[in-house]
Amino acid sequence: LKKPGTGRKGAAMREAILAAACRAIVERGVDNVRMRDIAAAAGVSPTLPHYYFNTRSELLREAFVHAEEAMVGLELEVAGERPPRERLERLLLVYFDADPRVYEIWVLAREMTTRAIREAGLRDSHEDVYALWSRTIADVIRDAQAAGEVAAAVDADVAGWRLTALVEGLGTWPLTGMATRRQCRELVRNWIARELGD
């Protein structure tokens, strides 16, 4: 028996359900989203999500991973084939773009963090997402060091954690009106320069 979601049609339906889950979480908040809400958002029968996901928690966990994969795709899109130092800046500043995909990612990230505090089953996925993000930034810093754009003395791993922590912390500011995207971008630019010894 073929596993649900492995065929082309099944994979497309699974993708549609995950995308619908992400939209529903952004619109309602994770605690107010039920499986039947996700089914309605996807335009499928109320029982179909259960065919692809055993539990609501599994579906939510997969939705958060799906959103992170979408953000990785957006990062690659904006970073392009540029010198590492410029790529680094673009990878961090993309989180303060006006692109509606960025807004959705930030709301989902906030929801994921809140849920992970209360639900231990989500913590591994939550930690994996942020560890991957930090490693990605650290790897680009190492590329910049190899290219002679950043001093070899900079600890890429530590700088990666600090820069992603900064962006993560600032993420709520534009959402709540505490600062504009422009102000956040300026703060991030200044901190990049500080971390890299510019």
Secondary structure by P-SEA (a helix, b strand, c coil): cccccccaaaaaaaaaaaaaaaaaaaacccccccaaaaaaaaccccaaaaaacccaaaaaaaaaaaaaaaaaaaaaaaaccccaaaaaaaaaaccccccaaaaaaaaaaaaaaaaaaacccaaaaaaaaaaaaaaaaaaaaaaaaaacccccccaaaaaaaaaaaaaaaaccccccccccaaaaaaaaaaaaaaaacc
